[in-house]
Amino acid sequence: MTGTRRKPGRLGPFVDGYRSWLLGLGYAPESATRLLTGLGHLGRWMECQDMAPEQLSRGRIEDFVQAWRAGGVGSWGVRSFVPLLDYLREEGTVPLAEPGGESPLEELLGRYHRWLATDRALAPRTVARYEHMGRRFLGRLVAPDGAVRAEDLCGADVTAFLLAECAPLAVGSAKGRVADLRVLLRFLYLQGMTPRFLAAAVPPVAGWRDTTVPAGLTGGDVERLLGSCDRSRLDGVRDFAILMLLARLGLRSAEVSLLELGDVDWRAGEIVVCGKARRQDRLPLPADVGQAIAGYLAARPPRAGTRRLFLTLRAPVRPVRPGVAGEVVLRACRRAGLPPARAHRLRHGLATQMLHQGATLAEISQVLRHSDLATTAVYAKVDLARLRQVARPWPGDSR
């Protein structure tokens, strides 16, 4: 039996399927063999414990790991068996929920998820962002008995949490955290878990719109980023395609991660972008961007079960996270010897280049897909040549 020379005990019927599943996720044969060896050890332990596969859970795996380490015969960790649990859940052998029920915190977060997704009909990535804040805030309220104690919350507790949370953040990011927390506090009040409407007690973040000049990368910097990608490697062709989408089309980081194979219309030379508020826009696909995507698809490993365009590089192979575009830009900056920058800097750079080439603010707004022209108006600040033409001379000075 591949992966172990001994019989795999109670997990024997799953060996072949688990092996194929691992290889389909992009695991190297050596890694798959090691995980199958762990399956064999676990299956024999289950046989000694008279445990059926349906009874397997993370808690039972922790018991196995402790017994294995106590015997001094190996160094298996619980994380080594997470793929096995995922596979058994997909097969329907192990229930999705852990036996014994969810913890009060997980149960509350589940209710919060359903409220966001169903009652408020928010987009999945918005729900995920709100849930992340919910886990961070509610995790501080868990009592020793596991219960979530929110009834004694007051405005001072909320303010103290925000001060600690927002201390290292820029003004824009801090405003986002405040908005996320307000939504959670509104949910807790509607659920009767807090006697006071604490969302109104969340302090605003001081900040003013349009007080800075948008910082974008120059055309030369963008070319250095693109040239830093080693396109003979899978990671290089993937990063090159992502950078091209950011630099040539001005896509947002989350928009890149949500692209699917069907969004690229090769015959029409167009690409469909799913933007904010579930808005879908059809943009022209420049030839160089299309070539970059095609180059990545030629090297991209096949992955059944997903239509997403960009996948992770390491096993298990799955769709990339929304923040991967920012990580790609940071790595490219290090390779090119440029100061660190985020994905949005390429979007700013595209708008600035268009403005210098004579494009109007209305045209830039269409390319960046702004819903309000006032959002695009901030780029008027970088058009220094035209600003000099309308600037009035300083009193007592000649032009």
C-alpha positions in Angstrom: 0.0 0.0 0.0 1.5 3.3 -1.1 2.5 5.6 1.8 2.9 2.8 4.4 4.2 -0.8 4.4 1.7 -1.8 7.1 -2.1 -2.0 6.9 -3.7 1.4 7.5 -6.3 0.0 9.9 -9.7 1.7 10.0 -8.7 4.2 7.3 -7.8 1.6 4.7 -10.8 2.2 2.4 -9.7 5.9 2.0 -6.1 5.5 1.0 -6.5 5.5 -2.8 -9.0 8.3 -2.8 -7.0 10.4 -0.4 -3.9 9.9 -2.6 -5.7 11.1 -5.7 -7.2 14.0 -3.8 -3.8 15.2 -2.6 -2.2 15.0 -6.0 -5.1 16.8 -7.5 -4.5 19.7 -5.0 -0.9 20.0 -6.2 0.9 18.1 -3.5 4.2 16.7 -4.5 4.3 12.8 -4.6 6.8 12.8 -1.7 4.5 15.0 0.4 1.5 12.9 -0.4 3.4 9.8 0.6 4.3 11.3 4.0 0.6 12.3 4.6 -0.4 8.7 3.6 2.1 7.4 6.2 0.4 9.5 8.8 -3.0 8.1 7.7 -1.7 4.6 8.3 -0.5 5.4 11.8 -3.8 7.1 12.7 -5.8 4.3 11.2 -4.0 1.6 13.3 -4.5 3.7 16.4 -8.2 4.0 15.6 -8.4 0.2 15.3 -6.8 -0.1 18.8 -9.3 2.4 20.1 -12.2 0.6 18.3 -13.0 4.0 16.6 -15.0 4.2 13.4 -14.0 6.7 10.7 -17.3 8.6 11.3 -16.1 9.4 14.9 -12.9 11.1 13.8 -12.6 14.7 14.8 -9.9 17.3 15.5 -10.1 16.4 19.2 -9.6 12.7 18.5 -6.6 13.6 16.3 -5.1 15.6 19.2 -5.5 12.5 21.4 -3.7 10.4 18.9 -0.8 13.0 18.5 -0.4 13.1 22.3 -0.3 9.3 22.6 2.1 9.2 19.6 4.5 11.7 21.2 4.3 10.0 24.6 5.6 6.9 23.0 8.6 8.7 21.7 8.3 7.2 18.2 7.5 10.3 16.1 6.9 14.0 15.8 3.5 14.1 14.0 1.5 17.3 14.6 -2.2 18.0 14.3 -1.7 20.2 11.3 -0.4 17.1 9.4 -3.9 15.6 9.6 -5.9 18.7 8.6 -5.9 17.7 4.9 -7.2 14.3 5.9 -10.1 15.8 7.9 -10.9 18.1 4.9 -11.0 15.1 2.6 -13.2 13.0 4.9 -15.6 16.0 5.2 -15.8 16.3 1.4 -16.5 12.6 1.2 -19.3 13.0 3.7 -17.7 10.5 6.1 -17.0 13.1 8.8 -19.6 15.7 9.6 -18.8 19.3 8.8 -19.5 20.4 12.4 -17.3 19.0 15.2 -19.1 16.5 17.5 -20.3 18.0 20.7 -21.5 21.2 19.1 -19.9 24.6 18.4 -18.4 26.8 21.1 -20.6 29.8 22.1 -18.2 32.1 20.2 -18.4 30.1 17.0 -22.2 29.8 17.3 -22.5 33.6 17.7 -20.2 34.2 14.8 -22.3 31.8 12.7 -25.4 33.9 13.6 -23.5 37.0 12.7 -22.5 35.5 9.3 -26.1 34.6 8.5 -27.3 38.1 9.5 -24.8 39.8 7.3 -25.3 37.4 4.3 -29.0 37.0 4.5 -30.6 39.9 6.3 -28.3 42.5 4.9 -27.5 40.7 1.6 -23.8 41.8 1.7 -21.2 40.5 -0.7 -19.1 37.5 0.5 -15.9 39.5 0.8 -17.6 42.2 2.8 -19.1 39.5 5.1 -15.6 38.1 5.5 -14.2 41.5 6.5 -16.9 42.1 9.1 -16.5 38.5 10.4 -12.8 39.1 10.9 -13.5 42.2 13.1 -16.2 40.2 14.9 -13.8 37.4 15.8 -11.2 39.9 17.1 -13.6 41.9 19.2 -15.8 39.1 20.5 -12.8 36.9 21.3 -11.9 39.4 24.1 -15.3 38.8 25.7 -15.1 35.1 26.1 -15.4 34.1 29.8 -13.5 31.1 31.4 -16.6 29.0 30.9 -16.6 29.7 27.2 -19.6 32.0 27.2 -19.5 35.4 25.4 -20.2 38.1 27.9 -21.4 41.2 26.1 -24.1 42.4 28.5 -21.6 44.5 30.5 -20.1 46.3 27.5 -19.8 50.0 27.8 -18.5 52.9 25.6 -15.2 52.9 27.4 -14.6 49.3 26.5 -15.3 50.0 22.8 -13.0 53.1 22.9 -10.1 51.2 24.5 -10.4 48.4 21.9 -10.3 50.9 19.0 -7.4 52.8 20.4 -5.3 49.6 20.6 -6.6 48.4 17.2 -6.0 51.6 15.3 -2.8 52.8 16.8 -0.5 51.4 14.0 -2.9 52.1 11.2 -3.3 55.0 8.7 -6.3 57.2 8.8 -8.1 55.4 6.0 -7.6 52.0 7.5 -8.7 53.2 11.0 -11.9 54.5 9.5 -12.5 51.1 8.0 -12.0 49.4 11.4 -14.4 51.8 13.0 -17.1 51.1 10.4 -16.7 47.4 10.8 -17.1 47.6 14.6 -20.2 49.7 14.3 -21.9 47.0 12.3 -21.0 44.4 14.9 -22.3 46.5 17.8 -25.5 47.1 15.9 -25.9 43.3 15.5 -25.3 42.7 19.2 -27.9 45.3 20.1 -30.5 43.9 17.7 -29.9 40.4 19.2 -30.5 41.7 22.7 -27.0 41.0 23.9 -26.2 44.6 24.8 -28.7 46.7 26.7 -27.4 50.0 25.0 -27.0 50.9 21.4 -23.2 51.1 21.6 -22.7 51.7 17.8 -23.5 55.4 18.5 -20.7 55.5 21.1 -18.0 54.5 18.6 -15.8 57.6 18.3 -15.1 58.9 14.8 -11.7 59.0 13.3 -10.3 62.5 12.6 -9.5 62.9 9.0 -10.3 65.1 6.0 -10.9 64.2 2.4 -8.6 65.3 -0.4 -5.9 66.7 1.9 -3.1 64.7 0.2 -1.8 64.2 -3.3 -2.4 60.7 -4.6 1.0 58.9 -4.8 1.4 56.7 -7.9 4.3 54.8 -9.4 5.9 56.4 -12.4 6.0 54.6 -15.8 9.7 53.8 -15.3 9.0 52.2 -11.9 6.2 50.1 -13.3 8.5 48.8 -16.0 11.1 47.9 -13.4 8.4 46.0 -11.4 7.3 44.1 -14.5 10.9 43.4 -15.5 11.7 41.9 -12.1 9.4 38.9 -12.8 11.2 35.7 -13.8 8.8 34.5 -16.5 10.5 31.1 -16.8 8.9 30.1 -13.5 5.3 29.6 -12.5 5.4 32.3 -9.8 7.0 34.7 -12.2 4.3 34.3 -15.0 1.5 34.6 -12.4 3.0 37.7 -10.7 3.6 39.3 -14.2 0.0 38.7 -15.2 -1.3 40.2 -11.9 1.0 43.2 -12.2 -0.2 43.8 -15.8 -3.8 43.8 -14.6 -3.0 46.3 -11.9 -0.8 48.6 -14.0 -2.7 48.6 -17.4 -6.3 48.3 -16.3 -6.1 49.8 -12.8 -7.8 46.9 -11.1 -8.2 46.8 -7.3 -6.5 44.0 -5.4 -9.8 42.2 -4.5 -11.0 42.5 -8.1 -7.9 40.6 -9.3 -8.5 37.7 -6.9 -12.2 37.4 -8.0 -11.5 37.0 -11.7 -12.7 33.8 -13.2 -11.8 32.0 -16.4 -15.1 32.9 -18.0 -14.5 36.6 -17.3 -11.9 36.8 -20.1 -13.7 37.0 -23.5 -10.9 36.2 -25.9 -13.0 36.6 -29.1 -14.3 40.0 -28.2 -11.0 41.1 -26.6 -12.7 42.1 -23.3 -12.6 41.3 -19.6 -15.4 41.4 -17.1 -14.5 42.9 -13.7 -16.6 42.4 -10.6 -16.1 45.6 -8.6 -17.6 47.3 -5.6 -21.3 46.9 -4.7 -21.4 43.8 -7.0 -21.0 46.1 -10.0 -19.8 44.4 -13.2 -17.9 46.3 -15.9 -16.7 45.1 -19.2 -13.3 46.5 -20.1 -11.2 46.3 -23.3 -8.4 43.7 -22.9 -5.2 45.2 -24.2 -3.0 42.8 -26.2 -0.1 42.8 -23.8 -2.4 42.1 -20.8 -4.1 39.3 -22.7 -0.7 37.8 -23.6 0.3 37.9 -19.9 -2.8 36.1 -18.9 -2.4 33.5 -21.6 1.2 32.9 -20.6 0.1 32.2 -17.0 -2.8 29.9 -18.1 -0.3 27.9 -20.2 1.8 27.2 -17.1 -1.0 27.1 -14.6 -1.7 23.6 -13.2 -5.2 22.3 -13.8 -7.5 22.6 -10.8 -10.9 20.9 -10.8 -13.7 22.4 -8.7 -12.9 26.1 -9.2 -13.3 28.6 -12.0 -11.0 31.3 -10.4 -8.2 32.6 -12.7 -5.4 32.9 -10.2 -4.4 30.1 -7.9 -2.0 29.6 -5.0 1.5 28.3 -5.9 1.8 25.8 -3.1 -0.4 22.8 -2.2 -3.2 22.7 -1.4 -3.8 24.6 -4.7 -6.8 26.9 -4.3 -8.0 30.4 -5.3 -5.8 33.2 -4.1 -6.8 35.5 -1.2 -7.9 39.1 -1.9 -4.6 40.4 -0.5 -2.3 38.5 -2.7 -2.0 41.3 -5.3 -0.6 43.5 -2.6 2.0 40.8 -1.7 2.9 40.5 -5.3 3.6 44.2 -5.6 5.7 44.2 -2.4 7.8 41.3 -3.6 8.3 43.0 -7.0 9.4 46.2 -5.2 12.1 44.3 -3.3 13.4 42.7 -6.4 13.4 45.9 -8.3 15.1 47.9 -5.5 12.1 50.3 -5.1 10.5 51.5 -1.9 7.7 49.3 -0.6 4.3 50.0 -2.3 0.9 48.5 -2.3 -1.3 47.5 -5.2 -3.4 50.7 -5.2 -0.2 52.7 -6.0 -0.4 51.2 -9.5 -4.0 52.3 -9.9 -2.9 55.8 -8.9 0.0 55.6 -11.3 -2.3 54.7 -14.2 -4.6 57.6 -13.5 -1.6 60.0 -13.3 -0.1 58.7 -16.6 -3.5 59.1 -18.4 -3.7 62.7 -17.1 -0.3 63.6 -18.3 -1.1 62.1 -21.7 -4.1 64.5 -22.1 -7.0 62.3 -20.8 -9.9 64.1 -19.1 -11.1 63.4 -15.6 -14.3 61.9 -17.1 -12.2 59.5 -19.2 -10.1 58.5 -16.2 -13.3 58.0 -14.1 -14.5 55.5 -16.7 -11.3 53.5 -16.7 -11.1 53.4 -12.9 -14.9 52.7 -12.7 -15.6 55.4 -10.2 -19.3 55.8 -9.4 -18.8 59.5 -8.6 -16.7 61.9 -10.6 -15.8 63.7 -7.4 -13.7 60.6 -6.5 -11.7 61.2 -9.6 -11.3 64.9 -9.0 -8.5 64.3 -6.6 -6.2 63.5 -9.6 -6.5 67.2 -10.7 -3.9 67.9 -8.0 -1.2 66.0 -9.9 -1.7 68.0 -13.1 0.9 70.6 -12.2 1.3 72.0 -15.7 -2.4 73.0 -15.9 -2.4 74.2 -12.3 0.4 76.6 -13.0 -1.7 78.1 -15.8 -4.6 79.0 -13.5 -2.5 79.8 -10.4 -2.6 83.5 -9.5 0.8 85.2 -8.8 1.8 85.7 -5.2 1.2 89.4 -4.2 4.2 91.5 -4.9 5.8 88.9 -7.2 5.9 88.8 -11.0 5.0 85.7 -13.0 
